[in-house]
């Protein structure tokens, strides 16, 4: 795994600099306000309309704007200032209060009514069904006070927690073990596109590539986002030349391919994503999809997929197949990946035997990097975990508290370290599936717990291994951690205020979901069914979850996953292929896979041959430019929509 050829191409894309700077100044503060109050509403709107926000676009638009202002002020943005703006944009666009829009839908959803769970959803995540806030469509109501305060408290602990165990593991795996973190340069490279356009005008290839992607994004965004939005304001029905979210073909292919969800998604961004993702991961996804297309009719003919019937569309087909087979099968595949990840961690330890590790590096970090004392980061982890435990004991007093302690101080450190090493060695995230869910079920089965509250409590079961990659990216860009900490302090209140205001505003414009928000209307029902199906496992009586869970199918998924890994190792094929296959077998909506594969093939067999290894640098910047262009059209569409609908609400 350590010697995978494709991963080697990513390892040396960037080297850590010799000098670190904070990059925090007045530009950062103004940038945070700009993102929070101008970019966030556009991102939230697009998330509801097309299913994806404008995270990369918001980041790049902010950087472009501030770079141009800096030029006219006879100065320039440093590399660290650019990265800090990029980092803050990601934090600001998290939009935590957008989760309240989901919560209000969940309480009122048909899925909750169908499963008889409406009355069991706790009132501290959303008011009961009879609340007047649902009629008024407002969060500015006394019934929402507890959910909002709880969310703010949990977010505050989460931001502090960011510098706890994840940072400690970064210091261990990067500074002491000196693992390569092959995927970190991919993320760091995208943030550097404008650094050289403001500092080194002679070799500004990134700016040119970014501009090409931006123009393509603007053109595509006009037809995909802007035209439907503007025509919907002027006419009774919006003009959609490109279907959102996809063309539904399931009912047209059901005779030939029973129980197979078919359709085509025409989001051009998927092509650019396919160019950026590792090639074999994308091809593995295609293989998984092909296996699904072949297997589903066979499973249907043998009565395994018995809930599917002709006339079902994509959402109903995917849910029925998940219920009958793929939920259990996916659990088995996930267990296989987790087992292989643990095996490689143990194997890597055997190869090193701890020899040559300099643990003094934990207490003597590179000068100027702004590191936190190692023991302080451990203290942050202990403090935040105790806060999570206190929250859970308060909110769910009937659930055994010992589980919360085991989550926070046993399971979380173990899985986080395994993941940190896997990210450091092979660029792969490891997760053991259903640990959280099965522990809830154990609490219900053996300790007599009954209810849904535990599913919504902020339990301390986290995987901090992925955070090590982000800290490695910060290091690669030469940004001092002090600047990151200052940015977090500035961003938090801005995020809280703007997210609440714009969530309220979007809900008041139209019910969510509704035809005004087509992605939410199309997919939220499926998400609610899958979410609530799992939650029935902790209620008294016959649980639909236990009806859907099959031990033999779980074991078959586990066996197949282990066999695939073994075969790939024997044949010397890329391990990323297996991760792709698992994604293809995941039974999420598969309609975008075709464009991803087209992007991967174009990148591999045309652009890589034409530009050589430099294409690895071009692709992330091209994707960033495309996202920026799409985001600009989305921002314009959102602005027109909000203005027109706000005027429509005025009393004349």
N, C-alpha and C positions, 0 to 999 in steps of 0.2 A: 504494500500500500504506500509505503514511504517513497518507493521508486516509480510510482505511476508517471509515465512519460508526459501526459497532458498536464498534470499538476506541476511538473518541473518548469513548464513554460511560464507559469505565473510567479515562480518563486523570486526571480531576480528582476522583476519589473521596476522596483524602487528599493533604494537603500536609505536607512535612517540618516538624517543630516548630522553635521557636527555641532550646529548651533540651534538653540531653541528660543522662541520668543512667545510672549503671551498672545499678542494680536488683539487684545481687548482695549477698546477706546470708545470715543463717542460714536463712531460709525457703527459699532456693534450694538449699542443701545438703540440708536435710530433704526437700525436694521431689524431688531427684534420687534419694535412697534410696527414697522412697515409690514412685516410678515404676519404678525398677529391680527392686525385690523384690516389688511387689504388682501393678503394671500389666503388666510385661513378660510374666509367665507367661500371663496372660489373652490378651494379643495373640498370642503364639505358638500358643496352643491354638486360637483362632478362625481363625488363618491356615491351620491344618491341617484344620479342620472345615468352614468356609464359604468359605475362600479370601481373606479379608480380615481384617486385624488390627483393633485398636481404637486406632490412633494418635490420631485426633482425640478419641475418647472419653477416653482416658487423660489427654490434655492438659487437657480441660475438667474432668474429675473432680478432678484435682489442683488446678486453679485454684479450683473451687468449694469444695473442702475448706479450702484455705488462706485463701480469702476469708472463710469463715464463722468460722474460728479467729481471724482478724484482727479481725473485728467484735466477737467476744466478748472480745477483748483491748483494746477501745476504740481500735483503729487501723484502717488500711485498706491494701489492696494498691495500690501505684502502678502506672501503666500500664507502666512499664519492668519492674517485678517480675513482672507478669502475662506480658509477652512473654518474659521470660527463663525462666519456668517452662514456657511453651509451647515455646520453643526447645529446652530441655533434655529435655523429654519426647520430642520428635522424635528427638533424638540417642540417648536411652536406649533407645527402642523399635526402633532399627535392628537389634538382636539379631544380631550378626555370626555367632555360633556356631550359629545356626539353619541356616546354610549347611552345617554338618557333617551335619545330618540328611539333607539332599539328597545330600551326597557318599556317605554310607553306603548310601543307596538306589541311587545310580547304579552303584556297584560290583556290587551284588547284583541289579540290574534285569534283567528279561527283555529289555529293549531292548538292553542291552550284550551279552547272550548272543546274541541274534538277529543282531546285526551283527558278532559275533566280536571285540569290543573290550575285553572284561573284563580281559584280561591287560595291555593297553596303558595303562590308566588309571594315572597315576603314584601311587606309594605315599606321596608327600608331601602329597596332598590327602585320601587315605583309605587305610587298610591293605588289603593284598591279601585276596582272597576267603576264604582259609583262616584268617584271624585269629580268635583266640578271642573278641575283643571283639564280634564279630557274634552269637555264641551267647549271650553274657552281656548284650548290648545295653547297652554301657557305653562312655563316652569316657574313664573313669578306668582306662586300660590303657596299658602302655608303647608299643603300636603306634600310639597316637594322639598321642604326645608331639610328634613332628616336625610333623604337620599343625596342631596347636594352637599351637605356638610360631611357626610361619610365619604363621599367621593373625593372631596378636597383633602381630607385627612389621609386617605389611602394614597393619593397622588403625592402628597408631601413626603410621606415615608418612602415611597417608591423612588423619588428623585434623590433622597439622601442615600438610599440603599444602593444606588447606582455606583457609588464609590466604595462599596464594601467588599463582599467576597469576589465579585467579578474582577475588581482591581487587584486584589491579593493574588488571584490565580494568574492574572496577566504577569505580575512580577515574578511568580514562580516559573511559569512556562516560557516566558520570553527572556527574562534577565538571567535566571538560574539555568534552566534546561536549554535555553537558546534554540527553541523550536522555530521552524522557518515561517509559519503562518502563510501558506502560499496564496490564499485568497485575499489577504489584507490589501496588497497593492492594487487589486482590481477596484476596490472601493475608494482607496486614496487617490488613484489616478484621475477619477472623474471630477474631483474637486479642484484640480490644478489647471483646468482648461483656460482660465483667464489670467492666471498668474503671469504667464509669459507674455500675454498680450498687453499687460500693463508694465512689465519690467524688461522684457526682451523682445523688441518689435522685429528683430531680424529673423527670428526662427519661430514665429507664432503659428505653427501648424494647427495647434489645438483650437485656436479661435476660428480658423477657416473651416475646420471639420465641424465645430460646434454650429457655425452659421449655416452650413449646408443642412445639418439636421434640423435646425430651427425653421428654415424655409419649408422643408418637407412637412414638418409638424404644423406650421401655419396653414398650408394648403389643405392637408388632410383634415385638420380640425375645423376648417370652414364647413366642409360637407358633413362631418361626423357629429359635430357639436353645435356650431353656430347657426347653420341653416335651420335645423329642427327647432332650436330655441326661438329664433326670431320669427319664423313662420308660425309657430305656435302662439305668439303674441298677436300676430296680425290676422290669422285665419282661425277657423273653428278647429281644424286639425293640423298638426305640424307636418311639414314635408320632410320625410326621412328617406333620402336616397340610399343611405347605408343603414341597414337594420340595426337597432340597438335592443338587447345585447347581441343577438345572433339571428340567423335564419333558421327557423324550426323545421326540421325534416323528419323527425321521429315517426310521425303518423304516416309519412309517405314511404318509409322504408320498413315498416313493421312487418309486412308480409315476408320480405326477404331476410330481414335481420330482427327477429322478435327479441324484445327485452334489451335492445341496444339504443341508447340515446344518440341521435345523430343530428347534425346541424353544422353550420359554418359561422364563425365569428370573424368579422371583417375589420378588426382593430389593427391598423398598420403597426402600432407600437409593438405588437407581438413579434413582428419580423425583426425589429431592432433588438428586442429582448433575446430572441433566438440567436442573434449574432454575438451577444455578450456572454450568454451562458456557456459553460463548457460543452463542447460538441457532443460528447458521448452521453452526457446527462440528458440532452434533448432527444437524441436517438433512442436512448433507453425509454423515455416517455412515449415515443412513437411505438416501440416494441410492446410496451405495456398496453397501449391503446389497441393495437392489433390483436393482442392476446384476448383482450376484453371483447372485441368485436366477434372473434371466433368462438370464445367460450360461452358468452351469454345465450346465444340460441341453443347450444348444447345443454346448458344448465336449465334453460326453460323447458326444453323437450323432455328432460328427465325429472321435471317437477321441483327442481331446487328453487328457481326463481318463480314461485307460484303466485306471488302477489301482483305481478305484472299482468296487464291485459291490454288488448288492442284499444287504441284511442287515447292512451296515455302520452302526454308530452314529455319534454326533457326532465322537468322538475319532478313530476310524479314517478317517472321511470327510474331516475337516479335514487330517489328515496326508497321505492319498493325494492330495488336491487340491493341497496345497502342493508335494508331490514332483513332480507332473505339470506344474503351471502357475504357481501363485501365488507360489512362492518367487522365481522368475525375474522374474515380472511386478512383484512388490513391490520388487525391487531397482531395476527401471527407474523406477517411480514415485518411489522415494526419491532416485534420481539427478536426476530432474526437479525435485523440491522443492529439493534442494541447489543445482542450477544456478540456479534462480530466486532463491534466497536470496542467492547470490553476486552475481547481476545487480543486485538491489536495493541491496546494500551499495555496489557500484561506482557505481550511479546516485546514491545519497545523497551520496557523496563528490563527484561531479561538481556536484551542486547547491550544495554548501557550499564546495568548493575549499579547505577548511581555513581559510577566512577567519573571523575573529572568535573563534577558539579560543584560550583562555587557558591555556597549559600550566603557568603558575605555580601553578594550582590544585592540581596534583599535589603541590606542596610546601608549600601553605598551605591545608590543609583547614579546614572550619568548626570553631570553638573548641568543645571539650567533646565532640566526636564520638568521641574515643578512637582516632583513626586510627593505623595502623602506617605507619612511614616507607616511601615508595614503593619505595626501593631494597632495603629489608629484605624486602618481599614478593617482589620479583624474586629475591632470594637464597634465600628459602624454596622458591620454585618450582625453582630450579636444584638445590638440595640434595635435595629430594624426588625429582626426576627422576633424579638420579644414584643415589639409593638404589634406585629401581625398576629401573634398568639393572643395578645390581650384583646384585640379587635374580635377575633374568632370566638373566644370564650364569652365575650359580652353578647355577640350577635346570635350565637348558636350554643347556648349553655347546655342543651341536652345531648350534644355530641361529645364523645370521650375526648378530654383535653390532651391525653397522652398522644393521640394521633398528630396534633398540631406540633408537639415537641419533636416527634419522630420526623415529621415533614421537614421542619426547619433546621434541625441540628444533626440529623443522620442522613436522610435521603438527599437533601439539597446539596450538601458539600460533596457527596460521593459522585452523583451524576454530573455536577458542575465540573469537577476535576476531570472526569472521563471525557466530557465534551470539550473542555479546554485543550486537552492533549490531542484529541481528534482534530480539532480546528487547527492546532499548531502543526500537526504532522501532515494531515491530508486535506484540510480545508472542509471538513464535513461536520455537520451538526448531528449529535446523537440524542435521541429521546426514547425512553422506554414507554411504550404506549399504555394508556389506561391505568397507570399507577394511582393517579388521583381518583379516578372513577371507582376502581376496585376497592380502594381504601374506604371510600364512602359507603360502598355496598357492604363491606365487612362491618363497618360501624352500625349499619342498619340490621344486619343479619345476626351479629353476635352480641351487640350491646343494646339492641332494642330501639335504636334511633329511627324516627319516622318524620318525614317532612322534606321540603325542598330548600330550606334556608342554607344548608351546607354548600349547595352548588353555587351560591352567590357570595359566600363569605370570602374575604381576602386571605385565604390560607397561605402559609409560608412555604409553598412547594414551588421552587423556582429552579431554573437552569441558567446559572450565571456564566457558563462556559462561552456562550456566544459573545458576551461583553468583552472578552479578551481580544477579539478581533478588532473591535472598535477602539480600544486603547492602543492597539498596535497601529491602527490607521492614524491616530493622533500623533504617535511617535514619528511615523514615516513622513508626516507633513511638517515636522519641526515645530509643532505647537506645544507650548508649555501647558501642563495640567492646571496651573493657576488660572490661566485664561478660560479654560473650560468650566472651572468651578464658578468663576465670576459670571460667566454667561448663564449658567444654570440658575443662579440667584436672580438675575434680571428676567429671564424667560418665564419663570414659574408664575408670578402674578399676572403677567400679560396673557399667558395661555389660559389661566383660569377665567379671567374676565371676558376675554374675547370669545372663547369657546362657548361659554354660557349664553352670551348675548346673541351670537349667530345661530346657535342651536334653536333658541327661542324664536328667532326671526324666520328661519326656514320652516319651522313647524306652523307658524302663524300664516305663512303664505299659502299652504295647502296641507291636507292630511298626509302623514308619512306612514306607510307607502300610499301612493296614488298615481294616476297617469302622468302627473307632472314630474314624478320621480320614477322613470321606467325600470331602472335596474333594481331598485328596492321593491317595486311592485312585483317584479318577475321572480326574484330569488329569495326575498326575506321569508316567504312562506316555507320554502325548503329548509332554510337555516333554522327556522323556529321548530319545524317538525323534528329535525335531527337533534337539536338541543334538548327539547322537552322529552323526546323518546328516552334518552339516556337518563333523564332526571326521574322518570317513573320508577327506577330501580330502588329508590329509598322510600317508597310509599308502601303502605300496607296493601296486601292483596296481590293479585296476579299482575306482575310487572311486564309491560311490553318489552322492556330492555332484555329481561331474561328470556323472553320468547324469541328475541332476535339473536341472542348470543348462543353460539354453537361451539362446544369444545372441539369436536373433530375438525371443524372448518378452521378454527384457530391453529390447531396442530398442523393442518395441511399447509397453511400460510407460513408457519414457522419452518416446516420441512423444506418447502419450495425455496424460501429465502436462503437457507443455509446451503442448499444444493446449488443455487445460482452462484453464490459466492465461491463455492468450491470449484465449480466449473470454470469460472472466470480466472481464478488463480492458476489453475492447471493450464489453461489456454493462453494466459498472459494478456487477457483483455482488460480494458480500463474498468476499475471498480465503480467509476461514476455511472457506468451503464446500469448497474443494479439500482442505484438511487433513482435514476430516471424511470426504470421499469416499475418501481414501487409507486412513483408519482403517477404513471400512466394507469396503474391498476387501482388508483385511489378512488375512482368512481366520482370524482368531482366533475363538473361540466367539462367535457373534453373538446368542445367546439373550437378552441383556440389553438389546439395542438398543431394543426396543419400549417398555420402561418409561422409558428415557432420553428417548425422543421424547415420550412422554406428559408427562414432567416439563417438557421444553422448551416444549411447546405450552401447558401450564398457566401456566408462568411468563410467557410472551410475551403470550398473548391473554386471560388472566384477571387474574393478580396484577399484571402491569406496568400494565394499564389501571386497576386498582383503586387501586394505591398509587403509581403514577407512578414516577419515577426512584429513589425511596426503596427500591423493591423490590430494586435492585441491592445495597443495603446489607443488606436483610432476608435474602436467599437464603443467603449464606454462613453467617450466624449460625443460621438454621434447620437447615441441614445439620449444623453443629457440634453443635447440640442433639440432633438425631436420632442422630448417631454416639455421643453421650454415653449416651443411653438404651439403644441397642443394646449398647454396651460394658458398661454396668452389668449387663444380663442375661447377657451373655457371661461377665463376671467371676464372677457368682454360679453359673452353670452350671459354669464351670471349677473353682471352689472345691469344689462338691459332688462333681464327678467325681474330682478329685485326692484328696480326703479318702477317698471310698468305695473307690477303687482302691488307695490306699495301705494302707488297713486290710485289704483283701483279700490284700495281699502279706505281711502279718505272719504269722509262724509261731505256730500255736496248739498 
